[in-house]
């Protein structure tokens, strides 16, 4: 079967990137409100992913100043 030689492979975004983008969208559109407690386990269950990509996304959001962590999380 002849296929184009210079065709780029399709890249799938890592799950943590999808989770990060979804959470950022929820913050920007007001779904997640300022001061609201974010529970990684609940987010993971809602999104159908493990807690690891959720935690990674939350750390990235914290680095960018969108969320704050507390000792209880």
Residue pairs with C-beta under 8 A, 6 or more apart in sequence:
14 53
15 49
15 53
16 52
16 53
16 56
16 57
16 60
18 53
19 43
19 47
19 49
19 53
19 54
19 56
19 57
20 56
20 57
20 60
20 61
22 47
23 32
23 43
23 57
23 58
23 61
24 61
24 66
25 31
26 32
27 61
27 66
27 67
32 38
38 58
38 67
38 73
39 73
40 51
40 54
40 55
40 58
40 73
41 51
43 54
44 50
44 51
44 53
44 54
47 54
58 67
58 69
61 67
62 68
62 69
